[in-house]
Amino acid sequence: MSLPNIRKSRTRRRALFICYLFPPVGGAGVQRPAKFVKYLHRFGWDVSVLTVENPSVPVFDNSLSEDIPPYTVIRKAYTMEPGYRHKARIASPDGVACSEVSERDRGSLVRGVKRVLRGVMGVVLQPDPQILWFPAAAKKGLELLRTMPHDVIFATAPPYTSLLLGSWLKRKSGLPLVLDYRDEWDLSSAYRENSKRDAISLSIQRMMQRTVLRSADGLVATTRASTDTIVKQARHYGIQLPGICIYNGFDEADIVRARAGKVATLRYGGRLRMVYTGTLWNLTSVAPLVKAVQLLSARNPELATKLDLVFAGRKVSHQVSLLERLSETGCRVEMRDYCDHGEALSLMESADVLCLLLSEVEGAERVVPAKLFEYLAMRREILAIMPQGEAAELIIRYFADNRFGGGDVAAIAAWIEERIKRKISGKQPFSVDIGDVSEFSRRYQARQLSEYLNRFVPRAFEHTPEWFRYG
């Protein structure tokens, strides 16, 4: 069969998604590729997924697997990474037990061993520990591309090994490569847990990112500012990449299920219920909110007892220490570990106020937390504590007076106090009318992606060697 006849016999297009983070792995980063896979079929695209067989990750969420259509082609490759806890212990500054030496010597010994291991990992495991997935994933991906016609490769990151893998498969296959930056590579290197920030690592990663950008045909990012920043980086390397911003979003089906859970009764009883979902770490520090509640308690201790604060998600140790200070304020604090996506949405549904945090650090103006869009879909009032930037602009678009900088502690305390008084008087609304937010729906975003991928299809058939595509 000739190549033109094969082309005509296929009425649908197919993309290879390279996703280390994919269900049943949990977390916000998983939902973006999972929802694309769920909805792209409606817009003429079928999807194959190359993912990891034994993911070394902190959390799992089997409920996210329900989004994946049963006809999705999935190939899993084994990674040689150690378990996540072992990786975290090596990367963290804290010691681990060693029964055969004294406490003092043990701490010194462990710190020394871990320092050596971190140095080795920093040089060898670039750009991230998931590079140990690369050999098996490259083999699996090549086999898949040779046995099934594809039109484009779509690599989503972090981890950034996925982009390197996409670049390698593009060179082998001739297929166009589209990069999906869920987070900017440079910002991840600066703030992500266990990331390597030494000069050698950063230099190696800059070289890797240059290689990846030079091999790419298209670019997708989750904010307009990030899209512009990465396009400029590519231009600096002599590459003109057509970039597009596709925000994270919400799935209408998820919202309907959450509202059917009948958890709204948790808002009754004259207490203001404020909910935060997601990870608390240096990029989403809870410090300004804690200070505001402490100030509220000092000014009006009786009113502070009418406040319920719920924090659901992973928390680094420093953030836990900050939350423990709330025990002296009189408010009621509920801390939950990571919960599955459905439970997180139910918690959002149960809230009077949803809290959004973004620290005032360099680059934060280009970050838009993924939870913002599900918050909007819940139509609850949002308290946003964040610097000026793209996320703040989106918040102000719907809640003109609800965005505060991290230093505006007195104003945050006054805002919370006013909402508590409204709740006691019965004037705090359960939901707010913010108008149409369908542009942030996962279905709409899948349509955006399909239209973007369509522009690369002719090139796929023009440049892909026939010997490669059909064995």
Stockholm file with secondary structure:
# STOCKHOLM 1.0

chainA/1-471         MSLPNIRKSRTRRRALFICYLFPPVGGAGVQRPAKFVKYLHRFGWDVSVLTVENPSVPVFDNSLSEDIPPYTVIRKAYTMEPGYRHKARIASPDGVACSEVSERDRGSLVRGVKRVLRGVMGVVLQPDPQILWFPAAAKKGLELLRTMPHDVIFATAPPYTSLLLGSWLKRKSGLPLVLDYRDEWDLSSAYRENSKRDAISLSIQRMMQRTVLRSADGLVATTRASTDTIVKQARHYGIQLPGICIYNGFDEADIVRARAGKVATLRYGGRLRMVYTGTLWNLTSVAPLVKAVQLLSARNPELATKLDLVFAGRKVSHQVSLLERLSETGCRVEMRDYCDHGEALSLMESADVLCLLLSEVEGAERVVPAKLFEYLAMRREILAIMPQGEAAELIIRYFADNRFGGGDVAAIAAWIEERIKRKISGKQPFSVDIGDVSEFSRRYQARQLSEYLNRFVPRAFEHTPEWFRYG
#=GR chainA/1-471 SS CCHHHHHHHCCSEEEEEECSSCTTBCSHHHHHHHHHHHHHGGGTEEEEEEEESSCCCSCBCGGGGGGSCTTCEEEEECCCCCCHHHHHHHHSSSCCCCTTSCHHHHHHHHHHHHHHHHHHHHHHSCSCGGGGGHHHHHHHHHHHHHHSCCSEEEEEESSTHHHHHHHHHHHHHCCCEEEEESSCHHHHHHHSTTCCCSHHHHHHHHHHHHHHHHHCSEEEESSHHHHHHHHHHHHHTTCCCCEEECCCCBCHHHHHHHHTTCCGGGGCSSCEEEEEESCBSTTSCCHHHHHHHHHHHHHCHHHHTTEEEEEESCBCHHHHHHHHGGGGSSCEEEEECCCCHHHHHHHHHTCSEEEEECCCCTTGGGCCCTHHHHHHHHTCEEEEECCSSHHHHHHHHHCTTCEECTTCHHHHHHHHHHHHHHHHHTCSCSSCCCCCCGGGBHHHHHHHHHHHHHTTHHHHHHHSCHHHHTC
#=GC SS_cons         CCHHHHHHHCCSEEEEEECSSCTTBCSHHHHHHHHHHHHHGGGTEEEEEEEESSCCCSCBCGGGGGGSCTTCEEEEECCCCCCHHHHHHHHSSSCCCCTTSCHHHHHHHHHHHHHHHHHHHHHHSCSCGGGGGHHHHHHHHHHHHHHSCCSEEEEEESSTHHHHHHHHHHHHHCCCEEEEESSCHHHHHHHSTTCCCSHHHHHHHHHHHHHHHHHCSEEEESSHHHHHHHHHHHHHTTCCCCEEECCCCBCHHHHHHHHTTCCGGGGCSSCEEEEEESCBSTTSCCHHHHHHHHHHHHHCHHHHTTEEEEEESCBCHHHHHHHHGGGGSSCEEEEECCCCHHHHHHHHHTCSEEEEECCCCTTGGGCCCTHHHHHHHHTCEEEEECCSSHHHHHHHHHCTTCEECTTCHHHHHHHHHHHHHHHHHTCSCSSCCCCCCGGGBHHHHHHHHHHHHHTTHHHHHHHSCHHHHTC
//
